[in-house]
Every structure is written in C-alpha cells, then in structure tokens.
Amino acid sequence: PVRKGDLVVIVSGSGETIPSKMTAEIARNIGAKLVSITANKESPVAQFADISIVLNATCQENERSELAPLGTLFEASAWLLLDSIVAELMHAKNETEESMRKRHATLE
C-alpha cells in the first residue's frame, strides 16, 4: 500500500484517464510524492504532480504518424525514459531486480 512520503509515478499520455486521475488524487490525499509522465502538460494528472515530466510525444489522433499509431510514440518514449532511470538507480543504490520487486506496486 502507498503511504505518506512514498513516491507514486503515474504514466499517462493524456493525463486525463479516470484511473490516472483517481490514483493522483489518492496519492496526494495520503501525502505521497507524485511524479507524472505525460504528453499533456495541462492535464489534471500533471497539475496534481509535484514533478511533471512532459514527453514531446503527441497523443492527438490528427498529429500521429501512420508508423506510430495510437499511443505508440508516447509509450515507447516513456518506456525508454523509465528503463534508463531504473538502470541508473539500480547502479547508484546497489539494488537488484529482486530487491526492487519487493517494493514495486502496480495500481492500474
């Protein structure tokens, strides 16, 4: 369970889905720190966040390439960003995949 002082990371291209908004609100009410990763800097999730990382990966249907349909561009960008952060943190904190798994939670 999320507790006061925990870090909650929400990844949502639009930043407007009901589960992401609910998670952001719950995290803030508990007193957790909130980081959003989104393509929409004006979204409710970005506004709730203590830190918002905005990826320049459009989510608008009329702006997407046929080579990156739906949310592919945002999802791939977020995946690369998060994998690089996790790898760096594991190295800096001398963590293993198993030690991190014990504290990992998926809320959606």
DAPEWO-V288435 format. One record per helix or strand of 2 or more residues. SS is the DSSP state (helix for helix, strand for strand). FROM is the first residue (numbers start at 1). TO is the last residue. If there is no record, write none. Layout:
BEGIN
SS FROM TO
SS FROM TO
END
This chain:
BEGIN
strand 7 11
helix 18 30
strand 33 38
helix 44 48
strand 51 54
helix 61 63
helix 72 93
helix 97 101
END
